[in-house]
Amino acid sequence: MDAKKRLQNVLTNIRSAEKQAGRPENDVALLAVSKTWPADVVKTLAEAGQRDFGENYLQEALTKIDLLGNENLIWHFIGPIQSNKTQDIAHHFDWVHSVDRLKIIQRLSQQRPDALPPLNVCLQVNIDQEPQKSGVTPEALPALADAVIKLPKVALRGLMVIPKVTPDESEQRRTFARTYQLYQSLQSRFKSIDTLSMGMSADMTIAIAEGSNLVRVGTALFGERHTQQTP
Ligand SMILES: *Cc1c(COP(=O)(O)O)cnc(C)c1O
């Protein structure tokens, strides 16, 4: 199956998940996670109408952004961020989903060029409080949001979550539901909050049922990843 076919299938699945959940059509957007896949594959999906792409590895992403500069795409950084990467992210991306530390977000705001609109930010939440995982704890989230909302060159848009891997569907459901509650309470405090980045290839239907409005999908669109990173 080619990439365009897979895109149609994923979009069909999203529309039917919306319907099943009683949500309005087109309530849920698709972020195509193109990590490890070359620029020409991204271009194929862009030609089929896909606009938003997610990348985890900075150098790989910068190469693709450069090659596809004319395609008018929206680039989301969704991988781990160290301080030495903030400059390039602030200059070349439209969104960041994987931030949980004020220091990093302050740097992104400082380094965002004046000519560009504010960088859109989803705070990553460590919803299962897993010690090895990134993300702000639910307890620390309100204070972090209070600080981020004041920064001039970032726009706080919502939350991102990567839940604990479990085969237990009801546990997945509860975890997504708890994230949705955090999202709603943030939304009641700040007008700019409109994005809940939740769900991947394997669990997007459940995530949509529990309130996600942006699913990050790699494997179901591009196939299995064979390498961790392109050379
Ligand atoms: C790789 C990745 C995805 C996509 O996962 P698939 O299972 O391939 O759909 C989504 N979100 C993040 C943060 C990722 O790193």
The ligand as an ORCA input file, in Angstrom:
! r2SCAN-3c Opt
* xyz 0 1
  C       7.190      8.222     17.083
  C       6.188      9.011     17.843
  C       4.834      8.965     17.484
  C       4.261      8.067     16.394
  O       4.152      6.753     16.870
  P       3.477      5.610     15.947
  O       3.246      4.511     16.925
  O       4.497      5.247     14.927
  O       2.240      6.149     15.387
  C       3.963      9.792     18.190
  N       4.384     10.606     19.179
  C       5.689     10.659     19.547
  C       6.089     11.586     20.646
  C       6.619      9.865     18.897
  O       7.902      9.921     19.295
*
